[in-house]
Amino acid sequence: MWIPARCDNMAAMAARRNREAAGEEGSRFADLARRFRSGLPALLLVVGVAVAYVPALRAGFVWDDDFYVTDNPTLRDAAGLGRIWLKTDANPQYYPVTFTTFWLQYRVGGIDPFGYHLLNVLLHAGSALLLWRVLRKLRIPGALLAGWIFGLHPVMVESVAWVTERKNVLSGILFLVSALLFLRFSLGDGEEGRASDRPAGPRRLAALSLALFVLALLAKSVTATLPVALALLIVWKRRRVTREEAVWLGAMLAIGAGMGLLTARLESLQVGARGADWSLTAVQKTLLASRLIVFYLGKLVWPSKLAFFYERWAIDAGNPAAYLFPAAIAAAAAALWRLRRRIGGGPLVAFLYFGIVLFPALGFFRVYPMRYSWAADHFQYLAALGPIALLSAALAVVSANWAAGDRRARTAAAIPVLALLGALTWRQAGDYRDLETLWRRTVEKSPRAFTAHCALAGLLGREGDGEGAARHFELAIEAKPDYADALNSLGTIRAGQRRVTEAIDLYRRALRAAPENAIVHYNLAGALEASGRADEAMAEFETAIRCSPDPSKLGNDVWLALYRRGMLSPPPGRAQRGLARLLAERGRARDAIGHYRLALTEDPSSRESLLEMGRLLTDTGDQEEAAHCFESALRLEPRDPAAHLEMGLVQERRGDLSRALLEYRETIRLDPRSAVAHHNLAVVLLRTGDTAGAWRETLMAKAGGLEARPEFLRELSSRMPRPPTAPP
């Protein structure tokens, strides 16, 4: 009878094992469910930000993106990475961490704008998540709501949808990670921290925070304000800063000050932030700063007519109304101080944080974009965190009193606000679709933004709309009567319309505003010569040469005039290339090639000179030296489709059809829309006997707008196999 008993025991053991396994499975499932629920808010926040910025993901490159990405030579090769880090003048500003991300993206995807926009959006979403974590660390109500508002607020669009402002979103995420680590060092892992002579966290957190702060500075130096902001938060939460915290914060402050001074120096000497546009007195700077604070707060509360450029308003120290802005700021600060015991210190801290982080962009330092507009939305990207946190906390407190204990009701109340912000962000991100859209939307929202009118006029002029261009140049001059660029450009249009007297008057007005502008002197010389005043024209030509730091940028006519008069032999510096082009245009190919050789002696890395000289050599029949020129150009930039196309043509003429096929196919890989490459490939394929391939490439060339020559089509048709004739 022992067998049934044993079977019963075995069955019981199996059942117990099954129950234990089921329990373990249930425990794992419950753990996964808990993790999913805890991560769901973060996932929803990232998805929400990404959806709001879909128009930005479809956008192209706009203003300044050429300097930062599309035409940036430091992104083209491995040596460029060294220049990014070791040379302060390799890029518009010394932000090596930012330009390293551009360098890496160029290696992966070239200049496809989608990847650049996608990374900007993801960095911004990451900053929204980090803001949530920082505010939770500080036990500020509405932390998640603040993350959502920051992520979806349309004021942030300029920093996210504009590729050039990668420096903002990248430095922002480093700024917030550094802040979170330092707060963990200072306050510990608990929510409140503790009152002690020593910080509550390990020193490695402070060291890591310092390292990330340095990276943030190297992404954009406006983050230098972080140590002051951290000291403010620590004093608010714990009433005092310990000696050890002061040492770490002091080190951060010293490093930040050094980087800030370097940026200010480069902004003035390298970027060009100098001259009358920054000649404000101390009183005017104070008036400007107070007005900017009010302006930025207003855009946060009521984000209407957000524009790429705003009107550059006049700062009149003699106008009593101008003093209302500093009076309002002082009154607000005093009121928050007096009410701190009744309403808490949070509102005062948020107000002070806003002013501290915004300080570098308040006009006390020279910032180049202030030549066009005192205010820019991207200037308050990090500063806005303070007011957003305050607003979110206030909304959280009010909603908690209104719907105590009912989280669903509070969430339902927040959804319409967030949906409205997301819709506004979607619409604002659409402004960055392309340059023309950006400038048109800017002048609609900010009719006296003279730079936007001037930029839009330039686009219209290149598209052949001369009258539209002239109208916007006139609007730019109306907004800024001494705007030399607009006066010069309008003068050029009038000269082209044979209204020479009007053009001369516009050029002279431009020179009153910018007496050393070589281009205006050159244009005035052309207008004077057209009106028969040759001596005055020659004097302006000479002045143009004297004023130009790079005479090669002047037009070809001045070089021809001076060269013929024996005043320019040989041309200085890169002017050799300008003269070579001029001689080529006049049909003097051999002379032009000689000047290209001189230009390459002075600048062997000039791809433009190599390509232009190679084309001339190809036309004159010197295929060997032409091939050498194109090989040199390809060593400088292996991904240049123009150089591969020219190399294919040279190899075809030399009879090396296999190499020509390789070069034409590489051209098409790099630039699939090149109709010329498709046509040339068709010609070579026909010569090698691949008739079907030749037909295919001929059709591709036709789709690109290039019709093959009739004699080529006849030959191609004659070689096509014909179906056999049916027997009678």
C-alpha positions, 0 to 999 in steps of 0.5 A, a space after each residue: 500500500 505504500 505505492 499510492 501513498 508515495 504517489 500522493 506525496 509526489 503529487 503534493 510536491 508537484 502541486 507545491 512546486 507549481 504554486 511556487 512557480 506560479 507565485 514567482 511568475 506572478 511576482 515577476 509580472 507584478 514587478 514588471 507592471 510596477 516598473 511600467 507604471 513608474 516609467 509610464 509618466 516619463 514615456 508619455 512626456 517624451 512622446 508628448 514632446 515629440 508629437 508637438 515637434 513633428 513640424 520641426 522634424 520635417 524642417 530644413 536648415 535655416 539662418 546660421 545653420 550654414 556656419 554651424 553645419 552645412 558649410 562648416 569645414 571642421 565637420 568634413 574630416 577627422 582633422 576637423 575634430 582636432 580644430 574644434 577642440 584646439 582652435 578657438 577661431 575654428 567656429 563662430 564660437 568656442 563650443 567644442 562639445 556642441 560642435 563635436 555632436 555636429 561632427 559625429 552626426 555629419 559622419 553618420 548622416 551627412 547634412 540630412 536635416 532630419 537627424 539634427 532636428 531629431 536629436 534636438 527634440 530628444 535633448 529637449 525632452 530629456 531636459 523636461 524629464 530632468 526638470 521633473 526630477 530636480 523639482 521632485 528632489 526639491 519637493 516642489 509641488 507640480 514637478 511633473 506638470 512643470 516638466 510638461 509645461 517646459 516640454 510643450 511651451 512654445 517659447 522653447 521652440 526657437 531653441 529646439 527647432 533651430 539646428 544652430 541652437 543645439 548649443 542651448 538644448 545640449 547645454 541645458 540637459 548637462 546643466 540639469 544633470 549637473 544640478 541634480 547631482 549637486 543637489 543629491 550631494 548637498 541634500 542627500 537621497 532623502 527629499 529634505 536633506 538634513 541640517 549638518 556641517 557636512 553635505 549629505 551625499 558622497 563627494 563623488 557626486 560633487 566631482 561628477 557634477 563639476 565635470 558635467 558643469 564643465 561640459 555644459 560650459 563647453 556646450 554653451 557658456 551661459 550655463 556659468 550661472 549654475 553655481 549661483 543658482 545652486 547656492 540660492 536653492 541650497 540656502 532656500 532649502 537648508 538656510 546655509 551653505 556648508 564650507 565643503 559646498 562652498 569650495 565646490 561651488 567656488 570652483 564651479 564659479 571660477 571656471 564658469 567666470 573664465 569661460 564666460 570671459 573667453 566667450 565675451 572676448 570671442 563675441 567681440 573680436 571674432 563674431 563682431 559684437 562691437 561698434 555703435 550698436 553696443 554703445 549704451 551707458 550704464 543707465 541705458 543698460 539698466 533700463 534695457 535689462 529691466 525691460 527685457 525681464 518684463 518682456 520675457 516674463 510676458 512671453 512666458 505668461 502669454 506666448 503670443 506673436 513669438 518671432 525669430 526677431 523682435 523689434 529692436 526698441 530704442 532705449 531712451 534714458 530721457 523718457 520718464 516712462 522707461 523707468 517704469 520697468 526697473 521700478 516694477 522689478 524692484 517693487 516685485 522683488 520687495 513685495 516677494 521679500 516682505 511676503 516670504 513668511 506668509 507665502 513662503 520663499 519659493 516665489 522669491 527664489 523663482 524670481 531671483 533664479 530667473 534674473 540670475 540665469 537670464 543675466 548674461 542675456 540682459 545687455 550687460 555683455 556684448 551678444 552679437 544677435 543684439 545687433 538685430 534684436 534685443 530679445 530672442 526666445 532662446 535667451 530664456 531657455 534655462 531661465 524660464 525654468 524658475 517661473 515655470 516651476 512657480 506656476 506649476 506649483 501654484 496650479 498644483 496647490 490650487 487643484 489639490 484644494 479644488 479636487 482634494 484626493 482626486 488625481 484623475 480630476 486634477 489630471 483632467 484639468 491639466 490636459 486642456 492647458 497642455 493641449 493648448 501649449 502643444 498646439 501652439 508649439 506645433 504651429 510655432 515649429 512650422 515657422 522653421 520649415 525653410 528660410 522663406 517661411 521663417 522670414 515671412 512669419 517673422 515679418 508678419 509677427 514683428 513688422 519692424 524687424 529690419 533684419 528679417 525684411 532684409 533677409 526676405 528681400 535677399 531671398 526674393 531677389 535670388 528668386 527673380 522677384 526684384 520688386 518684392 525684394 525692393 519693397 522689403 528693403 524699403 521696409 527695412 530702411 523705414 524701420 532702421 534708416 541707417 541700415 547700411 546693408 539694406 541701403 546698399 542692396 536697394 541701391 544695387 536693385 535700382 542700379 540694375 533698373 538703370 535708376 543710377 542717380 537713385 542708386 548713387 544716393 542710396 550708396 552714399 547714405 549707406 556710406 554715411 552709416 558705414 564709411 569703411 564698407 568696401 562693398 558699398 564703395 565698390 558698388 558706388 564705383 560701378 554706379 559712378 562709372 555707369 553714369 560716365 564719372 570715371 575719375 570718381 569711380 576710380 577713386 571709389 575702386 581704390 577706396 574699396 581695395 583699401 577698406 577690404 580685409 579680403 579684396 578677393 570678395 569684391 566683384 570681378 570688374 574692380 579686379 579687371 579695372 585695377 589689373 589693366 591699370 597696372 595697380 594690381 600685379 600680382 593680386 594679394 592673397 586669395 585675390 588670385 582666385 578672383 582674378 583667375 575667374 575673371 580671366 576665365 570668363 574673358 576666355 583667357 584660360 591659360 592665364 587663368 590657370 597660371 593664377 590658379 596655380 599661384 592661388 594654390 601655392 598660397 592655399 593648397 587646401 582650396 577645393 574651389 581653386 582645385 575644382 575650377 582649375 581642373 575644369 579649365 584643364 579639362 576644357 583645354 585638353 590637359 587631362 592628366 593635370 586635370 585628374 591630379 586636381 580632382 584627386 587632390 580635391 577628393 582627398 580634401 573631401 571624399 564625399 564631394 559629388 561635384 569632384 567625382 563627376 568631374 573625375 568621371 569626365 576626365 577618365 572618360 576622355 582619357 579612355 579609362 571607361 571602368 574608372 569613369 563608371 565608378 566615378 559616375 556611380 559614386 556621384 549618383 550615390 552621393 547625389 541621386 538627383 544629378 541628371 548630368 551624372 545619369 546622362 554621362 553614365 548612360 553614355 559610358 554604359 552604351 560604349 561598354 555595350 550595356 544598352 539596357 543600363 544606358 536606357 535606364 540612366 537616360 530615363 533617369 537623366 530625363 526625369 531630372 530635366 536633362 534631355 539626351 542629344 538626338 544623335 545619342 538617342 538614335 545610336 541607343 535605339 539602333 542598338 536595342 535588341 529587336 524581337 524576331 520577325 514572325 514566319 509568314 
